[in-house]
Amino acid sequence: MFPRYRQKTIRTKTGVAVLTAAAAVLVAILTLFLSNERNEAKEIVDTFYRYEQAGDFGSSWELFHPLMKKKFPKDVYIQRRAHVFMQDFGVETFDYRIDEVEKLSSWSMSDENKPLHDVYRVRVIQTFHSAFGVFEIHQDVFVAKEKGEKNILFPYRP
């Protein structure tokens, strides 16, 4: 006949250790995923402002979310953006830095728009050396995914 084998029982301490290790791996994976999403949001904002810095407002417009494209037709955006920076501010370019990146569960561009989910708020600080001296604009820019692509939105709330 076959010998009988004793079943090994997992002690409570071993079970807790295994569960803790599994939880740590899960947290690490989620952190890596969220960190990657955060970096993608930061990268799209950085690309947008590199275009803006170079005066390539047509390329920056292409990174807009469909709601922004609806609000600003391309030709209108290019004309207004160039007018504000180059004529009103009297500058050819600006410096910028990306400050904070925060994930929001939902956000809407204005009171008229439905909330978007899993949006990133990215704080951007632009520095202008103008005829009126040096000044900064602090602006929250939002990044939302539409049809698999991350796009830029500006807030329009009173």
ChimeraX commands (.cxc) that place a marker at each C-alpha (Angstrom):
marker #1 position 0.00,0.00,0.00 radius 0.5
marker #1 position 0.91,3.59,-0.33 radius 0.5
marker #1 position 2.42,5.40,2.61 radius 0.5
marker #1 position 0.30,8.11,4.16 radius 0.5
marker #1 position 1.70,11.57,4.00 radius 0.5
marker #1 position 0.91,14.12,6.57 radius 0.5
marker #1 position -0.63,17.27,5.29 radius 0.5
marker #1 position 1.41,20.30,6.20 radius 0.5
marker #1 position -0.54,23.10,7.67 radius 0.5
marker #1 position 0.46,26.66,7.04 radius 0.5
marker #1 position 1.05,28.40,10.28 radius 0.5
marker #1 position -0.69,31.69,10.91 radius 0.5
marker #1 position 2.59,33.65,10.80 radius 0.5
marker #1 position 3.51,32.15,7.45 radius 0.5
marker #1 position 0.06,32.93,6.05 radius 0.5
marker #1 position 0.27,36.54,7.21 radius 0.5
marker #1 position 3.75,36.85,5.69 radius 0.5
marker #1 position 2.53,35.49,2.35 radius 0.5
marker #1 position -0.48,37.83,2.32 radius 0.5
marker #1 position 1.71,40.80,3.26 radius 0.5
marker #1 position 4.15,40.00,0.47 radius 0.5
marker #1 position 1.31,39.65,-2.04 radius 0.5
marker #1 position -0.18,42.96,-0.90 radius 0.5
marker #1 position 3.23,44.66,-1.23 radius 0.5
marker #1 position 3.61,43.36,-4.79 radius 0.5
marker #1 position 0.11,44.56,-5.68 radius 0.5
marker #1 position 0.80,48.02,-4.21 radius 0.5
marker #1 position 4.10,48.20,-6.13 radius 0.5
marker #1 position 2.35,47.33,-9.40 radius 0.5
marker #1 position -0.42,49.88,-8.82 radius 0.5
marker #1 position 2.12,52.56,-7.87 radius 0.5
marker #1 position 4.12,51.85,-11.00 radius 0.5
marker #1 position 0.96,52.05,-13.15 radius 0.5
marker #1 position -0.19,55.33,-11.54 radius 0.5
marker #1 position 3.31,56.76,-11.75 radius 0.5
marker #1 position 3.40,55.91,-15.45 radius 0.5
marker #1 position 0.01,57.59,-16.00 radius 0.5
marker #1 position 1.22,60.65,-14.08 radius 0.5
marker #1 position 4.39,60.80,-16.19 radius 0.5
marker #1 position 2.36,60.51,-19.41 radius 0.5
marker #1 position 0.21,63.45,-18.29 radius 0.5
marker #1 position 3.31,65.47,-17.48 radius 0.5
marker #1 position 4.88,64.60,-20.84 radius 0.5
marker #1 position 1.86,65.74,-22.88 radius 0.5
marker #1 position 1.81,69.05,-20.99 radius 0.5
marker #1 position 5.55,69.44,-21.53 radius 0.5
marker #1 position 5.11,68.80,-25.27 radius 0.5
marker #1 position 2.25,71.31,-25.42 radius 0.5
marker #1 position 4.32,74.05,-23.79 radius 0.5
marker #1 position 7.41,73.31,-25.91 radius 0.5
marker #1 position 5.23,73.97,-28.97 radius 0.5
marker #1 position 3.82,77.11,-27.37 radius 0.5
marker #1 position 7.31,78.28,-26.40 radius 0.5
marker #1 position 8.44,77.93,-30.02 radius 0.5
marker #1 position 5.37,79.84,-31.27 radius 0.5
marker #1 position 4.04,76.68,-32.95 radius 0.5
marker #1 position 0.47,77.22,-31.82 radius 0.5
marker #1 position -0.92,74.99,-34.57 radius 0.5
marker #1 position 0.94,71.96,-33.17 radius 0.5
marker #1 position -0.04,72.80,-29.60 radius 0.5
marker #1 position -3.70,73.08,-30.70 radius 0.5
marker #1 position -3.48,69.52,-32.08 radius 0.5
marker #1 position -2.91,68.28,-28.50 radius 0.5
marker #1 position -6.22,69.74,-27.33 radius 0.5
marker #1 position -9.09,67.59,-26.12 radius 0.5
marker #1 position -12.11,67.66,-28.50 radius 0.5
marker #1 position -13.93,69.97,-26.04 radius 0.5
marker #1 position -11.12,72.51,-26.38 radius 0.5
marker #1 position -11.05,72.16,-30.16 radius 0.5
marker #1 position -14.78,72.88,-30.16 radius 0.5
marker #1 position -14.25,75.97,-28.01 radius 0.5
marker #1 position -11.34,77.24,-30.12 radius 0.5
marker #1 position -11.20,76.52,-33.84 radius 0.5
marker #1 position -7.56,76.13,-34.89 radius 0.5
marker #1 position -7.25,79.41,-36.80 radius 0.5
marker #1 position -8.84,81.40,-33.97 radius 0.5
marker #1 position -6.57,79.81,-31.35 radius 0.5
marker #1 position -3.41,80.46,-33.37 radius 0.5
marker #1 position -4.35,84.08,-33.99 radius 0.5
marker #1 position -5.35,84.85,-30.39 radius 0.5
marker #1 position -2.42,83.05,-28.79 radius 0.5
marker #1 position 0.11,84.76,-31.04 radius 0.5
marker #1 position -1.58,88.12,-30.43 radius 0.5
marker #1 position -1.48,87.78,-26.64 radius 0.5
marker #1 position 2.12,86.57,-26.39 radius 0.5
marker #1 position 3.82,88.50,-29.14 radius 0.5
marker #1 position 1.81,91.69,-29.39 radius 0.5
marker #1 position 0.25,92.27,-25.96 radius 0.5
marker #1 position 3.11,90.91,-23.84 radius 0.5
marker #1 position 5.80,92.02,-26.26 radius 0.5
marker #1 position 7.71,88.72,-26.04 radius 0.5
marker #1 position 8.89,86.17,-28.54 radius 0.5
marker #1 position 9.03,83.25,-26.13 radius 0.5
marker #1 position 8.82,82.35,-22.44 radius 0.5
marker #1 position 10.22,79.92,-19.92 radius 0.5
marker #1 position 8.02,77.42,-18.13 radius 0.5
marker #1 position 8.19,74.79,-15.48 radius 0.5
marker #1 position 5.83,72.00,-14.57 radius 0.5
marker #1 position 5.13,72.00,-10.87 radius 0.5
marker #1 position 2.50,69.70,-9.37 radius 0.5
marker #1 position 0.73,66.74,-10.96 radius 0.5
marker #1 position -2.40,65.45,-9.22 radius 0.5
marker #1 position -4.87,62.77,-10.24 radius 0.5
marker #1 position -8.54,63.71,-9.95 radius 0.5
marker #1 position -11.33,61.14,-10.02 radius 0.5
marker #1 position -13.53,63.54,-12.01 radius 0.5
marker #1 position -13.39,67.08,-13.36 radius 0.5
marker #1 position -15.31,69.19,-15.84 radius 0.5
marker #1 position -14.01,72.00,-18.04 radius 0.5
marker #1 position -17.02,74.21,-17.28 radius 0.5
marker #1 position -20.46,74.06,-15.75 radius 0.5
marker #1 position -21.88,73.29,-19.20 radius 0.5
marker #1 position -19.74,70.17,-19.70 radius 0.5
marker #1 position -20.18,66.69,-18.27 radius 0.5
marker #1 position -17.50,65.55,-15.83 radius 0.5
marker #1 position -14.54,63.65,-17.24 radius 0.5
marker #1 position -13.04,60.82,-15.20 radius 0.5
marker #1 position -9.44,60.01,-14.27 radius 0.5
marker #1 position -8.16,63.47,-15.11 radius 0.5
marker #1 position -4.75,64.86,-14.16 radius 0.5
marker #1 position -4.33,68.44,-12.95 radius 0.5
marker #1 position -0.90,69.78,-13.90 radius 0.5
marker #1 position 0.29,73.13,-12.51 radius 0.5
marker #1 position 2.35,75.10,-15.04 radius 0.5
marker #1 position 4.26,78.28,-14.30 radius 0.5
marker #1 position 5.19,80.43,-17.28 radius 0.5
marker #1 position 7.78,83.21,-16.90 radius 0.5
marker #1 position 7.72,86.11,-19.35 radius 0.5
marker #1 position 10.48,88.67,-19.83 radius 0.5
marker #1 position 8.44,91.44,-21.37 radius 0.5
marker #1 position 8.52,95.15,-22.01 radius 0.5
marker #1 position 6.57,95.44,-18.76 radius 0.5
marker #1 position 9.14,93.51,-16.72 radius 0.5
marker #1 position 9.33,89.90,-15.63 radius 0.5
marker #1 position 6.07,88.25,-14.64 radius 0.5
marker #1 position 4.67,84.76,-14.12 radius 0.5
marker #1 position 1.41,83.09,-14.99 radius 0.5
marker #1 position 0.38,80.13,-12.86 radius 0.5
marker #1 position -2.14,77.95,-14.66 radius 0.5
marker #1 position -3.71,74.61,-13.94 radius 0.5
marker #1 position -3.85,72.53,-17.12 radius 0.5
marker #1 position -5.87,69.33,-17.23 radius 0.5
marker #1 position -5.13,66.11,-19.07 radius 0.5
marker #1 position -7.88,63.64,-19.95 radius 0.5
marker #1 position -7.96,60.58,-22.14 radius 0.5
marker #1 position -10.23,60.61,-25.18 radius 0.5
marker #1 position -10.30,57.63,-27.55 radius 0.5
marker #1 position -7.06,56.29,-26.09 radius 0.5
marker #1 position -5.13,59.57,-26.39 radius 0.5
marker #1 position -4.26,62.02,-23.64 radius 0.5
marker #1 position -5.37,65.57,-24.45 radius 0.5
marker #1 position -5.04,69.05,-22.92 radius 0.5
marker #1 position -7.90,71.07,-21.42 radius 0.5
marker #1 position -8.09,74.48,-19.77 radius 0.5
marker #1 position -10.64,75.24,-17.04 radius 0.5
marker #1 position -13.49,77.64,-17.80 radius 0.5
marker #1 position -15.24,78.23,-14.51 radius 0.5
marker #1 position -16.33,81.58,-13.13 radius 0.5
marker link #1:1,2 radius 0.2
marker link #1:2,3 radius 0.2
marker link #1:3,4 radius 0.2
marker link #1:4,5 radius 0.2
marker link #1:5,6 radius 0.2
marker link #1:6,7 radius 0.2
marker link #1:7,8 radius 0.2
marker link #1:8,9 radius 0.2
marker link #1:9,10 radius 0.2
marker link #1:10,11 radius 0.2
marker link #1:11,12 radius 0.2
marker link #1:12,13 radius 0.2
marker link #1:13,14 radius 0.2
marker link #1:14,15 radius 0.2
marker link #1:15,16 radius 0.2
marker link #1:16,17 radius 0.2
marker link #1:17,18 radius 0.2
marker link #1:18,19 radius 0.2
marker link #1:19,20 radius 0.2
marker link #1:20,21 radius 0.2
marker link #1:21,22 radius 0.2
marker link #1:22,23 radius 0.2
marker link #1:23,24 radius 0.2
marker link #1:24,25 radius 0.2
marker link #1:25,26 radius 0.2
marker link #1:26,27 radius 0.2
marker link #1:27,28 radius 0.2
marker link #1:28,29 radius 0.2
marker link #1:29,30 radius 0.2
marker link #1:30,31 radius 0.2
marker link #1:31,32 radius 0.2
marker link #1:32,33 radius 0.2
marker link #1:33,34 radius 0.2
marker link #1:34,35 radius 0.2
marker link #1:35,36 radius 0.2
marker link #1:36,37 radius 0.2
marker link #1:37,38 radius 0.2
marker link #1:38,39 radius 0.2
marker link #1:39,40 radius 0.2
marker link #1:40,41 radius 0.2
marker link #1:41,42 radius 0.2
marker link #1:42,43 radius 0.2
marker link #1:43,44 radius 0.2
marker link #1:44,45 radius 0.2
marker link #1:45,46 radius 0.2
marker link #1:46,47 radius 0.2
marker link #1:47,48 radius 0.2
marker link #1:48,49 radius 0.2
marker link #1:49,50 radius 0.2
marker link #1:50,51 radius 0.2
marker link #1:51,52 radius 0.2
marker link #1:52,53 radius 0.2
marker link #1:53,54 radius 0.2
marker link #1:54,55 radius 0.2
marker link #1:55,56 radius 0.2
marker link #1:56,57 radius 0.2
marker link #1:57,58 radius 0.2
marker link #1:58,59 radius 0.2
marker link #1:59,60 radius 0.2
marker link #1:60,61 radius 0.2
marker link #1:61,62 radius 0.2
marker link #1:62,63 radius 0.2
marker link #1:63,64 radius 0.2
marker link #1:64,65 radius 0.2
marker link #1:65,66 radius 0.2
marker link #1:66,67 radius 0.2
marker link #1:67,68 radius 0.2
marker link #1:68,69 radius 0.2
marker link #1:69,70 radius 0.2
marker link #1:70,71 radius 0.2
marker link #1:71,72 radius 0.2
marker link #1:72,73 radius 0.2
marker link #1:73,74 radius 0.2
marker link #1:74,75 radius 0.2
marker link #1:75,76 radius 0.2
marker link #1:76,77 radius 0.2
marker link #1:77,78 radius 0.2
marker link #1:78,79 radius 0.2
marker link #1:79,80 radius 0.2
marker link #1:80,81 radius 0.2
marker link #1:81,82 radius 0.2
marker link #1:82,83 radius 0.2
marker link #1:83,84 radius 0.2
marker link #1:84,85 radius 0.2
marker link #1:85,86 radius 0.2
marker link #1:86,87 radius 0.2
marker link #1:87,88 radius 0.2
marker link #1:88,89 radius 0.2
marker link #1:89,90 radius 0.2
marker link #1:90,91 radius 0.2
marker link #1:91,92 radius 0.2
marker link #1:92,93 radius 0.2
marker link #1:93,94 radius 0.2
marker link #1:94,95 radius 0.2
marker link #1:95,96 radius 0.2
marker link #1:96,97 radius 0.2
marker link #1:97,98 radius 0.2
marker link #1:98,99 radius 0.2
marker link #1:99,100 radius 0.2
marker link #1:100,101 radius 0.2
marker link #1:101,102 radius 0.2
marker link #1:102,103 radius 0.2
marker link #1:103,104 radius 0.2
marker link #1:104,105 radius 0.2
marker link #1:105,106 radius 0.2
marker link #1:106,107 radius 0.2
marker link #1:107,108 radius 0.2
marker link #1:108,109 radius 0.2
marker link #1:109,110 radius 0.2
marker link #1:110,111 radius 0.2
marker link #1:111,112 radius 0.2
marker link #1:112,113 radius 0.2
marker link #1:113,114 radius 0.2
marker link #1:114,115 radius 0.2
marker link #1:115,116 radius 0.2
marker link #1:116,117 radius 0.2
marker link #1:117,118 radius 0.2
marker link #1:118,119 radius 0.2
marker link #1:119,120 radius 0.2
marker link #1:120,121 radius 0.2
marker link #1:121,122 radius 0.2
marker link #1:122,123 radius 0.2
marker link #1:123,124 radius 0.2
marker link #1:124,125 radius 0.2
marker link #1:125,126 radius 0.2
marker link #1:126,127 radius 0.2
marker link #1:127,128 radius 0.2
marker link #1:128,129 radius 0.2
marker link #1:129,130 radius 0.2
marker link #1:130,131 radius 0.2
marker link #1:131,132 radius 0.2
marker link #1:132,133 radius 0.2
marker link #1:133,134 radius 0.2
marker link #1:134,135 radius 0.2
marker link #1:135,136 radius 0.2
marker link #1:136,137 radius 0.2
marker link #1:137,138 radius 0.2
marker link #1:138,139 radius 0.2
marker link #1:139,140 radius 0.2
marker link #1:140,141 radius 0.2
marker link #1:141,142 radius 0.2
marker link #1:142,143 radius 0.2
marker link #1:143,144 radius 0.2
marker link #1:144,145 radius 0.2
marker link #1:145,146 radius 0.2
marker link #1:146,147 radius 0.2
marker link #1:147,148 radius 0.2
marker link #1:148,149 radius 0.2
marker link #1:149,150 radius 0.2
marker link #1:150,151 radius 0.2
marker link #1:151,152 radius 0.2
marker link #1:152,153 radius 0.2
marker link #1:153,154 radius 0.2
marker link #1:154,155 radius 0.2
marker link #1:155,156 radius 0.2
marker link #1:156,157 radius 0.2
marker link #1:157,158 radius 0.2
view
